[in-house]
Structure formats: structure tokens, C-alpha cells
Amino acid sequence: MADVGDQGNEHDSPTTPFRKIVLPAEETVQIRRPPAPRPVPPPPPPPKRGLAARIGDIPIRVVYLIGAILATVAAVLLIFTLFSGDVPGKDEQSARVVPVAPVPGSVTPSASASATPSPTVSEVALPPVPKAKVFADLPGTASVVTGIINDTKNGISYPRLGDPWTARSFPPFTVAQRVGKVAVPHTVIASAMFPAEAPETKPSTDADYREIAARAARWTLRSQYPAGATLAWTGSQKVPVGKGWTLAYRVTYTLSGKRQSAQALVSVVEVGKTKPAMLLASIPQSGRSHWRDLNTLATRVRPL
């Protein structure tokens, strides 16, 4: 048997193998398995957003498009509001469908739809046209000039008058200002091309335009006044600007058995075509307080 000291040396030797130590069963540690992970619930739905948030999702192009549409609609409504005074009301619907030509007993039905005189109508006799006659100031008070009418279709311009004149549709004229209801004799200021066939050659002299103005005045007797109306010249002069001629005249007619008179003028203006443009103005006796408006028109009609 070896010494105790020798055994201690044997255990301390680095070459001695490790011994397996087995613990008693009651000392064994039991390690529990972790529980299985619970299933993750799905995320809740996003909360409902308000109208402002939804608008923010609209593409910017769509926003610009909607803005442009709204601006266009607003502009159209504004234009209709500003110029609503130029459109006849319901009580004036007849003014839009009543042509100028159909004066009772003066033209054939076929002529009512056109400003061109019917060749079957006998020509109204006119007194000789003076080569020159100053258009004297007429009685009455001149209306306020509120602007200029630019008749771009026919190529002339002339004053736009204030109250009681209002813009109205009045076929066959392109532009018209009227007072009162549509009735013969008419109270009207209107422009159109010369209401007859164009001359074979373009007018060039004062005499040419004076002769055309006389034909226009003859046409007004048939289209604006009762049958049997006659005229007397009160003015014969060149238009203030460009080529053309103005004739002023007093019309005498019978209405409801009473002899009455009207003041009128026609101006034919060269507008670069064979056929000139025409300005017509006629104010019957019932509107004699506005006869002075004819002097205003005579001095300010001109080509565009």
C-alpha cells in the first residue's frame, strides 16, 4: 500500500485522465421546453379618412383639370351675366322672329325672308337727290353715346347709344339697336350689307355711292313704313371717313288714319368689296324727342 503522499502526487499528475461523475437521479435538473409562440393577429384596418385626406390622394393633373373646367364655367356665366341686357326677354321673343321686310301691303311674302327687294314690286318714285345738302340739326335731345359698335361682319362702326336704345336681334340686320316693340313704322338703328344685288363694278365716285344710297332709301320705304310712304331729302353728304355717302330724309306716311312723319338716314360705306355696307336709322313721330340721334350717327359712321 502506497503512502498518502504518493497518492496525492498521482492525482496531481497532468497525465491522469478525467473521471466521469454521475449524479444521482434525484439531483437531475429538468429544463422545461418554452411554450410555442402564439399566432400574430392581423393588423387592424386603417381608420376611415375624411374628405380632405381623400382629396389629397387625387393626382395633381386631375386637380388642375378640374380647376380649369370650373374657371371656364365661371367665365361663361360671367359673360352671360354682363351681356344679358343684349338678349331679348320672354316678352320680346317676337322680336327675334319678325323680319324687317314684311310691311303690310308693301312686299310680297317671298321677300319677307330677305333684305333684297323683290323684282315684282314696282319701284317707289323718289325726288331728285341733291348733290350736296347740309344735314341740319334735328329737334330733340341726343342720347348718351355709351360706346362704339364694331360690325366686323360688314366692316363698319358707329355709336352705341344709351337709354332708351337697347341691343336687339332684328333680321336681316347683323347688329341692331331698337326702342319699343316691333311695329311699323320701326324705331331702329341697324347695319347690314347693301340690301340689293351688287353693282357690276365696284363704286368709285361720290356719284356712284350717292346713287346706291338713294336705292337703299327707296328700300327702307318698302321695308320700314306703311304702304304709300313718301320721302323728302333733308341731307346729302359724304361720310366723314373713307368713301361713301349719307342721305337723310323725312318720311311721310298714314298710320291708323292719321298723317304722320318720321326722320331717317342711310349711309353706304365702302368696305373693300363691290357691295358697300349700309347703316340705317329710322325714328317715327312717336320718338321725335330722339331725332337728334340721327345727327350723331351721321357724323360718326365710318369703316373699320
PyMOL commands that set and color helices and strands:
alter all, ss='L'
color gray80, all
select helices_A, chain A and resi 4-11+25-27+51-56+60-82+84-86+90-96+109-113+206-224+285-290+293-300
alter helices_A, ss='H'
color red, helices_A
select strands_A, chain A and resi 145-151+156-161+166-167+175-178+188-193+230-238+244-255+258-269+277-284+302-303
alter strands_A, ss='S'
color yellow, strands_A
deselect
rebuild
show_as cartoon
